[in-house]
Amino acid sequence: MHTNLLPLLAVAALGAGVTAALPTGHAVAGTISGTITFTGTPPKMRPIDMAKEPTCAAQHATPVMNENVVTGTGNTIKNVVVYISAGDHPGAPPTTAVRYDQKGCEYLPHVAVMQAGQPLEIYNDDKTSHNIHPLAKLNPEWNKSQPPGSPPLNATYAKPEFIPVKCNIHPWMHGYFAVMATPHYAISDADGKFTISGLAPGTYTVTAWHERFGTQSQQVTVPASGGATSDFAYKVTPY
Amino acid sequence: MSRIRLMVCAAGFGLLLSVPAGVLAQAAPQTAAQMPTGAVSHIGNLTGHPDAGRRQYLRYCVGCHGQDGDGTGENAQWIEPKPRDFTAAVFKCRSTPTGTLPTDEDLFHSVSRGFVTTNMPPWAPLPAQARADVVAYIKAFSPRWQSEQPGTPISVPAETPVTTASILHGRELFQKMECWKCHGPAGHGDGPSASTLTDSKDNPIRPYNFSTGSRFKCGVTNADLYRIFMTGVDGTPMPSFADNLKPEEAWDLVHFLRTLQPIQSPEATLWHAWLPAHAGELRPIGPDAAGQ
């Protein structure tokens, strides 16, 4: 045969290599984990006076604190959304809904993280009406009433955005929808810890977002096996 | 200076003074809005064009709404509530569901009618074509119109008869939907949450006080009132109750709300005739026995 088989073999090998590198759910186990801490003095959170809504005040033995800044032992920060902002492959949004509850005149969770296009279900578990007013700027801004006993409200957000959520009837209620472009994200827990999983080996830009302290980014390389660490430290001031 | 020279100077000066304001305005900096081609408006038989609308805007609207349509015209700092920011594409008065864009007719009605109790006057004295043109221009301030169609206008079924039963049911809904929490038990805008209300730009805002007259920001008729709470007043604390009220219930609420106004509507007349003999039967509006 006169045909040079070498180029064909090279292409075949390249094809096999490319196939191996594509993320296939079960085969990819890389993680990025870390802890979010602060230096300096954070703002003091204050107790919320729910006297105007007795049915909610009654649900709390001690008044709940404002959740703008939630810190933990070891100067850690809770509710920091950590996500891959570059180097990622986009994925189709999950079809399982993210749940957002209005309970005791609080939003649970304080920050609901979801992928763009993922369904969101909003529940009113209280004996009072709430109005859900997500103050979106890139996505449409809507405002709906949800009396007690109503079925859950369904919503979806098409564009990535950090959306403040409020209830106009109960002005102390503040929450966020964190709408992600990437399928790889996490939120720091009460100990400031997070883990992003399901990552193929490679270099990524990891971004941390906090509602008060803002955004920071780092380059992180996920090795061929095992995980990578990515800690974030915020310099904070009381006001 | 010779007489002829003086006359030529005077004529030139006179000519300068007579240049229409529109031409001078066009010498002003370009707006940030890029005019998409074909972004016309359709209102009835009228087609409005953004190029013509721009001239109207720079004559009548720019002082409050600003060169970039973002509500920061030079008058804005002194007026309350603030002028509409067209770049946000969030509008109070619509026939379309909350979160959706208004129709061209909605914008045309808002421009024509103005917003009672605000600095936005009724522009009805302008020719309809001028108003249609300005609607087309306003749409160019937000890119949202390029990628999104206006919402589907909500259906407003035929109004149910005005009866005491309808008004009483509307009163129960006013209690159950907790309208009183902002609007107050008698609709005076003095409910427990009224003092803490802010609009979507964090400016303080007050709920509608039904005792101030017969008109609303978004109209005057019962159908207008129906649309207000079934589409919500976007950009403000007033939500949409479309998911919570059936059409007949919505008409009942409309009939009750009319009794809160100091006007001789059929609803108010019927209600005030019925009330003296039955007032004792009514539970007061407000927190119930459970304190809620």
HADDOCK unambig.tbl for C-alpha pairs under 7 A between the chains (distance, minus, plus):
assign (segid A and resid 52 and name CA) (segid B and resid 192 and name CA) 6.90 0.50 0.50
assign (segid A and resid 53 and name CA) (segid B and resid 292 and name CA) 6.80 0.50 0.50
assign (segid A and resid 54 and name CA) (segid B and resid 291 and name CA) 6.14 0.50 0.50
assign (segid A and resid 54 and name CA) (segid B and resid 292 and name CA) 6.38 0.50 0.50
assign (segid A and resid 55 and name CA) (segid B and resid 291 and name CA) 6.99 0.50 0.50
assign (segid A and resid 55 and name CA) (segid B and resid 292 and name CA) 5.99 0.50 0.50
assign (segid A and resid 128 and name CA) (segid B and resid 292 and name CA) 6.80 0.50 0.50
assign (segid A and resid 129 and name CA) (segid B and resid 178 and name CA) 6.81 0.50 0.50
assign (segid A and resid 131 and name CA) (segid B and resid 239 and name CA) 6.53 0.50 0.50
assign (segid A and resid 135 and name CA) (segid B and resid 200 and name CA) 6.69 0.50 0.50
assign (segid A and resid 140 and name CA) (segid B and resid 99 and name CA) 5.19 0.50 0.50
assign (segid A and resid 140 and name CA) (segid B and resid 100 and name CA) 6.93 0.50 0.50
assign (segid A and resid 141 and name CA) (segid B and resid 99 and name CA) 5.04 0.50 0.50
assign (segid A and resid 142 and name CA) (segid B and resid 98 and name CA) 5.12 0.50 0.50
assign (segid A and resid 142 and name CA) (segid B and resid 99 and name CA) 4.08 0.50 0.50
assign (segid A and resid 142 and name CA) (segid B and resid 234 and name CA) 6.61 0.50 0.50
assign (segid A and resid 143 and name CA) (segid B and resid 98 and name CA) 6.40 0.50 0.50
assign (segid A and resid 143 and name CA) (segid B and resid 232 and name CA) 6.98 0.50 0.50
assign (segid A and resid 143 and name CA) (segid B and resid 234 and name CA) 6.87 0.50 0.50
assign (segid A and resid 143 and name CA) (segid B and resid 239 and name CA) 4.70 0.50 0.50
assign (segid A and resid 143 and name CA) (segid B and resid 240 and name CA) 6.21 0.50 0.50
assign (segid A and resid 144 and name CA) (segid B and resid 239 and name CA) 4.64 0.50 0.50
assign (segid A and resid 144 and name CA) (segid B and resid 240 and name CA) 4.77 0.50 0.50
assign (segid A and resid 144 and name CA) (segid B and resid 241 and name CA) 6.45 0.50 0.50
assign (segid A and resid 145 and name CA) (segid B and resid 239 and name CA) 5.49 0.50 0.50
assign (segid A and resid 145 and name CA) (segid B and resid 240 and name CA) 5.99 0.50 0.50
assign (segid A and resid 145 and name CA) (segid B and resid 241 and name CA) 5.65 0.50 0.50
assign (segid A and resid 147 and name CA) (segid B and resid 177 and name CA) 6.37 0.50 0.50
assign (segid A and resid 168 and name CA) (segid B and resid 197 and name CA) 6.17 0.50 0.50
assign (segid A and resid 168 and name CA) (segid B and resid 237 and name CA) 5.50 0.50 0.50
assign (segid A and resid 169 and name CA) (segid B and resid 193 and name CA) 5.57 0.50 0.50
assign (segid A and resid 171 and name CA) (segid B and resid 196 and name CA) 6.51 0.50 0.50
